[in-house]
Amino acid sequence: MIAHFLGGGREVGRVGILSKFDDTQLLVDYGLIPSEPPQYPQEAPPIKNAILSHAHLDHSGMIPWVCTRYNADVFTTPLTAEISEILYRDTLKIADAKGHPFPYGEDELNNCLSKFLYISQNDEVELDGLKIKFHPAGHIPGSVMIEIPEYGVVYACDINTIDTHLLKGAKPIKCETLFIEGTYAGVEHPNRKELEKQFLDEVEEVVNKGGKAIIPAFAVGRTQELAMILQKSGHEVWVDGMGIKISEIMLRHKDYIRSPEKLKKALKEMNIVYSNKGKKMALKAGVVLTTSGMMNGGPVLWYIDKIKDDPKSAVFITGYQVEGTNGRMLLENKEIELYGVKTKVDCQVKFFDFSAHAGHSQLVKFIKDCSPENVVIFHSDNPEALIKEIDANIFIPQNGDIIKIE
């Protein structure tokens, strides 16, 4: 087989892997980096078929372009397709507001929606004579790993191997060649139970001292996970932003969630922000779970503007912050761009590693349990961290590299 890396080589984001199995060509993911301005993968050549592992923009964001340009079909789960549409529309809205030229528009987006062909997490399909199997990836609801049994190839584009409130962890698949993300190569995640306790204790402390706890969260996966954790806090919690709509979609696709009943119960016990009046009520209550997770837009900016000068209040960052985003700036420099102006922040800023990716030891164990002869590490800015612990032929492609595996 041959794999051409259009993006995701020695970097986190804009994944695009063009693979060729004899006469069959397949594009696995085609994303962008949602930085300021967005960064795109290399241009894909003509293709007939693509597989989308999950909805996050760094894997899905350029799918409408490739669909329209080449009239390509895209195999993915119905949940991924539905969430992707919302993220695409939001991305176009943000690009328009920021004045960024964008590679596709509303027409291309609408055309793309008709090109999705649905699979489920445990399906097997045949594509131009090539059998493809799908497996749950444990990353976000609807995410899949991709197996090509005839060639002994597995793509683990984004995975999490631990059980969370929202999902069961991904299980290893025996293979000869493993393409695996290395987002957290060299980085260990904290114990999940201890992290949850620390998080709830910090929320408690801020609220008891009269401060406000603003919790930016990704709409897909993180909002739902944190809602189930915050249910234990005993505080009045408000939810604002796109995470509400995404939660409703997930609850319509119950098979992709570990416990839809628990998620439904957690959301039912929270207050939903529907208006400016609701925002004021949420701020007064003191605990707000809101989008966007990287703070480049969404209602989170309104809340941060209100608490930025209050040392009793806090912004609790709960996920990876891409370089060049508001969230990274806030985390590293305690400043944020609000309404076009860089502003210093005097409230508390704390990071909690609620990652939906496997940490270093989990990646190593997953790789070993798959028993591959060849390991291709991508979607990582520190792939070397994995090399000394893996006994296999290691490939670490850069963008534009073409690798051949016999």
C-alpha positions as CSV (number, residue, x, y, z in Angstrom):
1,M,0.0,0.0,0.0
2,I,1.0,3.7,-0.5
3,A,0.0,6.5,1.8
4,H,0.4,10.2,0.9
5,F,0.1,12.6,3.8
6,L,-1.8,15.7,2.8
7,G,-1.9,17.0,6.4
8,G,-1.3,15.8,10.0
9,G,2.4,15.0,9.5
10,R,4.4,16.1,12.5
11,E,1.6,18.4,13.6
12,V,-1.7,18.2,15.4
13,G,-4.5,19.0,13.0
14,R,-5.6,19.1,9.3
15,V,-5.4,15.3,8.9
16,G,-5.6,14.0,5.4
17,I,-4.3,10.5,4.4
18,L,-4.6,9.5,0.8
19,S,-4.1,5.7,0.6
20,K,-3.8,3.5,-2.4
21,F,-4.4,-0.3,-2.2
22,D,-3.4,-1.7,-5.6
23,D,-6.0,0.0,-7.9
24,T,-8.3,1.4,-5.1
25,Q,-7.7,4.9,-3.8
26,L,-9.2,6.1,-0.5
27,L,-9.0,9.4,1.4
28,V,-9.1,9.0,5.2
29,D,-10.2,12.3,6.8
30,Y,-9.6,15.8,5.3
31,G,-9.5,18.5,8.0
32,L,-8.3,22.0,8.8
33,I,-6.7,23.7,11.7
34,P,-9.2,26.2,13.3
35,S,-6.5,28.8,14.0
36,E,-6.5,32.5,13.1
37,P,-6.6,32.3,10.1
38,P,-7.4,28.6,9.4
39,Q,-4.7,26.3,8.0
40,Y,-5.6,23.9,5.3
41,P,-4.1,20.5,4.1
42,Q,-2.4,20.1,0.8
43,E,-4.8,19.8,-2.2
44,A,-6.2,16.3,-2.6
45,P,-6.0,14.8,-6.2
46,P,-9.2,13.5,-7.8
47,I,-10.8,10.8,-5.6
48,K,-14.0,8.8,-5.7
49,N,-14.3,7.8,-2.0
50,A,-13.4,9.2,1.4
51,I,-13.9,8.0,4.9
52,L,-14.6,10.4,7.8
53,S,-13.5,9.1,11.2
54,H,-15.3,11.7,13.2
55,A,-16.8,15.2,13.1
56,H,-14.0,17.4,14.7
57,L,-12.9,20.0,12.2
58,D,-9.2,19.0,12.2
59,H,-10.4,15.8,10.6
60,S,-13.6,16.8,8.8
61,G,-13.3,20.5,8.0
62,M,-12.4,20.2,4.3
63,I,-14.7,17.3,3.4
64,P,-17.2,19.7,1.7
65,W,-14.4,21.0,-0.6
66,V,-13.3,17.5,-1.7
67,C,-16.9,16.3,-2.1
68,T,-17.8,19.2,-4.4
69,R,-14.5,19.3,-6.3
70,Y,-14.5,15.6,-7.2
71,N,-18.1,14.5,-6.6
72,A,-16.7,12.1,-4.0
73,D,-18.8,9.9,-1.7
74,V,-18.0,10.0,2.1
75,F,-18.5,7.0,4.3
76,T,-19.3,7.9,8.0
77,T,-21.7,7.4,10.8
78,P,-25.0,9.3,10.7
79,L,-24.2,11.0,14.0
80,T,-20.9,12.2,12.5
81,A,-22.6,13.5,9.4
82,E,-25.2,15.4,11.4
83,I,-22.7,17.0,13.8
84,S,-20.4,17.8,10.9
85,E,-23.1,19.8,9.2
86,I,-23.5,22.0,12.3
87,L,-19.7,22.5,12.7
88,Y,-19.4,23.4,9.0
89,R,-22.2,26.0,9.2
90,D,-20.6,27.5,12.3
91,T,-17.2,27.6,10.6
92,L,-18.6,29.5,7.6
93,K,-20.3,31.9,10.0
94,I,-17.0,32.5,11.9
95,A,-15.0,32.9,8.7
96,D,-17.5,35.5,7.4
97,A,-17.4,37.4,10.7
98,K,-13.6,37.4,10.8
99,G,-13.2,38.3,7.1
100,H,-11.3,35.1,6.2
101,P,-11.6,33.9,2.6
102,F,-12.8,30.3,2.8
103,P,-12.3,27.4,0.3
104,Y,-16.0,26.6,0.2
105,G,-19.4,28.2,0.8
106,E,-23.0,27.3,1.5
107,D,-23.6,25.6,-1.9
108,E,-20.6,23.3,-1.5
109,L,-21.7,22.5,2.0
110,N,-25.3,21.6,0.9
111,N,-23.9,19.5,-1.9
112,C,-21.6,17.6,0.5
113,L,-24.6,16.5,2.7
114,S,-26.0,14.5,-0.2
115,K,-22.7,12.6,-0.6
116,F,-22.6,11.1,2.9
117,L,-23.1,7.3,2.9
118,Y,-23.9,6.0,6.3
119,I,-22.2,3.2,8.2
120,S,-22.4,2.1,11.8
121,Q,-19.5,1.6,14.3
122,N,-19.4,-2.2,13.7
123,D,-20.2,-2.3,10.0
124,E,-18.4,-3.9,7.1
125,V,-18.7,-2.4,3.7
126,E,-17.2,-3.2,0.2
127,L,-15.8,-0.3,-1.8
128,D,-14.4,-1.0,-5.3
129,G,-13.7,-4.5,-4.2
130,L,-12.0,-3.4,-1.0
131,K,-13.5,-4.6,2.3
132,I,-13.6,-2.1,5.1
133,K,-14.6,-2.7,8.7
134,F,-15.4,0.0,11.3
135,H,-14.8,-0.1,15.0
136,P,-15.7,2.3,17.9
137,A,-12.8,4.7,18.6
138,G,-13.8,5.9,22.1
139,H,-13.0,9.5,21.1
140,I,-16.4,11.2,20.6
141,P,-19.8,9.8,19.9
142,G,-19.9,8.5,16.4
143,S,-16.1,8.2,16.0
144,V,-14.7,5.1,14.2
145,M,-11.4,3.3,13.6
146,I,-11.0,2.0,10.1
147,E,-9.7,-1.5,9.3
148,I,-8.8,-2.9,5.8
149,P,-8.5,-6.6,6.7
150,E,-7.2,-7.8,3.4
151,Y,-4.1,-5.6,3.8
152,G,-3.9,-5.9,7.6
153,V,-4.2,-2.1,7.9
154,V,-5.9,-0.1,10.7
155,Y,-6.4,3.7,11.0
156,A,-6.8,4.9,14.6
157,C,-7.3,8.6,13.7
158,D,-8.3,9.9,17.2
159,I,-8.8,7.4,19.9
160,N,-9.4,7.2,23.7
161,T,-8.8,3.8,25.4
162,I,-10.3,4.6,28.8
163,D,-14.0,4.4,29.8
164,T,-15.5,7.8,30.4
165,H,-19.0,8.9,31.5
166,L,-19.9,9.3,27.8
167,L,-18.1,6.4,26.0
168,K,-16.4,3.1,26.4
169,G,-12.7,3.1,25.5
170,A,-11.4,1.8,22.1
171,K,-10.2,-1.8,21.9
172,P,-7.0,-2.8,20.0
173,I,-7.3,-4.5,16.6
174,K,-4.6,-7.0,15.5
175,C,-3.0,-5.7,12.3
176,E,0.2,-5.6,10.3
177,T,0.2,-1.8,9.8
178,L,-1.2,0.6,12.3
179,F,-1.7,4.3,11.4
180,I,-2.1,6.0,14.8
181,E,-2.5,9.5,16.1
182,G,0.1,10.7,18.6
183,T,-1.5,13.9,19.9
184,Y,-0.4,13.2,23.5
185,A,2.8,11.3,22.8
186,G,5.1,12.0,25.7
187,V,2.3,13.3,27.9
188,E,0.5,11.4,30.6
189,H,-3.1,12.3,31.5
190,P,-3.9,12.5,35.2
191,N,-6.0,9.8,36.9
192,R,-9.6,10.5,35.7
193,K,-11.3,10.0,39.1
194,E,-8.8,12.3,40.8
195,L,-9.1,14.9,38.1
196,E,-12.9,14.9,38.4
197,K,-12.6,15.4,42.2
198,Q,-10.0,18.2,41.8
199,F,-12.2,19.9,39.2
200,L,-15.4,19.8,41.4
201,D,-13.4,21.0,44.4
202,E,-12.1,24.0,42.5
203,V,-15.6,24.9,41.2
204,E,-16.8,24.6,44.8
205,E,-14.1,26.9,46.1
206,V,-14.7,29.6,43.5
207,V,-18.4,29.6,44.1
208,N,-18.1,29.6,47.9
209,K,-15.9,32.6,47.7
210,G,-18.5,34.5,45.7
211,G,-16.8,34.1,42.3
212,K,-18.1,32.8,39.0
213,A,-16.8,29.6,37.4
214,I,-16.9,29.9,33.6
215,I,-16.1,26.5,31.9
216,P,-15.4,26.7,28.1
217,A,-16.1,23.3,26.6
218,F,-16.1,21.8,23.1
219,A,-19.6,21.4,21.9
220,V,-19.0,17.8,20.7
221,G,-18.1,15.4,23.5
222,R,-16.7,17.7,26.2
223,T,-19.9,19.6,27.0
224,Q,-21.8,16.3,27.5
225,E,-19.0,14.7,29.6
226,L,-18.7,17.7,31.9
227,A,-22.5,18.0,32.2
228,M,-22.5,14.5,33.7
229,I,-19.6,15.4,36.0
230,L,-21.0,18.7,37.1
231,Q,-24.3,17.0,38.0
232,K,-22.5,15.9,41.2
233,S,-21.5,19.4,42.2
234,G,-24.7,20.3,43.9
235,H,-24.6,23.8,42.3
236,E,-26.9,25.5,39.9
237,V,-25.3,24.9,36.5
238,W,-26.2,26.7,33.3
239,V,-25.4,25.5,29.8
240,D,-25.0,27.9,26.9
241,G,-24.0,27.6,23.2
242,M,-23.8,24.9,20.6
243,G,-23.3,22.1,23.1
244,I,-27.0,22.1,23.8
245,K,-28.0,21.3,20.2
246,I,-25.2,18.7,19.8
247,S,-26.5,17.0,23.0
248,E,-30.0,16.8,21.5
249,I,-28.5,15.2,18.4
250,M,-26.5,12.7,20.4
251,L,-29.6,11.7,22.3
252,R,-31.4,10.9,19.0
253,H,-28.5,8.5,18.2
254,K,-28.5,6.7,21.5
255,D,-26.5,3.7,20.3
256,Y,-23.3,5.8,20.2
257,I,-23.5,6.8,23.8
258,R,-22.5,4.7,26.8
259,S,-25.5,5.8,28.9
260,P,-28.0,8.0,27.2
261,E,-30.2,7.9,30.3
262,K,-27.4,9.5,32.5
263,L,-26.7,12.1,29.9
264,K,-30.4,13.0,29.6
265,K,-30.8,13.1,33.4
266,A,-27.7,15.4,33.7
267,L,-29.0,17.8,31.1
268,K,-32.5,17.8,32.5
269,E,-31.1,19.0,35.9
270,M,-29.3,21.9,34.3
271,N,-30.6,25.3,33.1
272,I,-30.4,26.2,29.5
273,V,-29.6,29.7,28.3
274,Y,-32.0,30.8,25.5
275,S,-31.6,34.6,25.7
276,N,-29.7,37.6,27.0
277,K,-31.8,37.5,30.1
278,G,-30.8,33.8,30.5
279,K,-27.1,34.8,30.2
280,K,-27.5,37.3,33.1
281,M,-29.3,34.6,35.2
282,A,-26.5,32.1,34.4
283,L,-23.8,34.6,35.4
284,K,-25.6,35.4,38.7
285,A,-25.9,31.6,39.5
286,G,-22.1,31.3,39.1
287,V,-21.4,28.0,37.2
288,V,-21.6,28.3,33.4
289,L,-20.7,25.5,30.9
290,T,-20.4,27.1,27.5
291,T,-18.9,27.0,24.0
292,S,-16.6,27.5,22.3
293,G,-13.9,25.3,23.8
294,M,-11.0,27.3,22.3
295,M,-12.7,30.6,22.9
296,N,-12.4,31.8,19.3
297,G,-16.1,32.6,19.3
298,G,-19.4,31.7,20.9
299,P,-21.1,32.9,24.1
300,V,-18.0,32.1,26.3
301,L,-16.5,35.5,25.3
302,W,-19.5,37.4,26.8
303,Y,-19.0,35.6,30.1
304,I,-15.2,36.1,30.2
305,D,-15.7,39.8,29.5
306,K,-17.9,40.0,32.6
307,I,-15.5,38.3,35.0
308,K,-12.1,39.1,33.6
309,D,-11.3,41.7,36.3
310,D,-12.6,39.7,39.2
311,P,-9.8,37.7,41.0
312,K,-12.4,35.6,42.8
313,S,-13.8,34.3,39.5
314,A,-12.2,31.7,37.3
315,V,-12.0,30.3,33.7
316,F,-11.6,26.6,33.9
317,I,-10.1,25.4,30.5
318,T,-11.0,21.7,29.9
319,G,-9.3,20.8,26.6
320,Y,-6.5,21.1,24.2
321,Q,-5.9,24.6,22.9
322,V,-4.5,24.9,19.4
323,E,-1.6,27.4,18.9
324,G,-3.0,30.7,17.7
325,T,-6.4,30.4,19.4
326,N,-7.8,32.6,22.1
327,G,-7.6,29.7,24.5
328,R,-3.9,29.2,24.0
329,M,-3.3,32.9,24.5
330,L,-5.3,33.0,27.7
331,L,-3.6,29.9,29.1
332,E,0.0,31.1,28.3
333,N,-0.3,34.9,28.7
334,K,-3.5,35.6,30.6
335,E,-4.8,37.7,27.8
336,I,-7.6,37.2,25.3
337,E,-9.0,38.9,22.3
338,L,-12.4,40.3,23.0
339,Y,-14.3,42.1,20.2
340,G,-11.1,42.7,18.3
341,V,-9.0,44.0,21.2
342,K,-6.4,42.1,23.2
343,T,-7.3,42.4,26.8
344,K,-5.5,41.4,30.0
345,V,-7.4,39.0,32.3
346,D,-7.1,39.2,36.1
347,C,-9.4,36.4,37.0
348,Q,-8.0,32.9,37.7
349,V,-7.2,30.7,34.8
350,K,-6.8,27.0,35.4
351,F,-6.4,24.0,33.1
352,F,-7.9,20.5,33.6
353,D,-6.8,17.8,31.3
354,F,-10.2,16.2,30.4
355,S,-8.7,14.9,27.1
356,A,-10.7,12.6,24.8
357,H,-7.4,11.3,23.4
358,A,-5.2,8.5,24.7
359,G,-2.3,9.6,26.8
360,H,1.3,8.4,26.2
361,S,1.1,5.1,28.2
362,Q,-2.3,4.3,26.8
363,L,-1.0,4.9,23.2
364,V,2.0,2.6,23.9
365,K,-0.3,-0.2,25.3
366,F,-2.8,0.1,22.4
367,I,0.0,-0.1,19.9
368,K,1.6,-3.2,21.5
369,D,-1.8,-4.9,21.9
370,C,-2.4,-4.4,18.1
371,S,0.9,-6.3,17.5
372,P,1.8,-4.4,14.2
373,E,4.9,-4.9,12.2
374,N,4.6,-1.3,10.9
375,V,3.5,1.8,12.9
376,V,2.8,5.2,11.2
377,I,2.6,8.0,13.7
378,F,0.8,11.2,12.7
379,H,-1.3,14.0,14.2
380,S,1.5,14.6,16.6
381,D,4.1,17.3,17.3
382,N,6.2,14.9,19.4
383,P,6.1,11.5,17.6
384,E,9.7,10.6,18.7
385,A,8.4,10.1,22.2
386,L,6.9,6.8,21.2
387,I,9.8,5.4,19.2
388,K,11.9,3.9,22.1
389,E,8.9,2.0,23.5
390,I,7.7,0.3,20.3
391,D,9.3,-2.7,18.7
392,A,8.2,-2.2,15.0
393,N,9.1,-0.5,11.8
394,I,8.3,3.2,12.6
395,F,7.3,5.8,10.0
396,I,6.9,9.5,11.0
397,P,5.8,11.3,7.8
398,Q,5.9,15.0,7.2
399,N,3.2,16.8,5.2
400,G,3.7,15.9,1.6
401,D,5.5,12.6,2.3
402,I,4.6,9.5,0.4
403,I,5.3,6.2,2.3
404,K,5.2,2.8,0.8
405,I,4.6,-0.3,2.9
406,E,5.0,-3.7,1.4
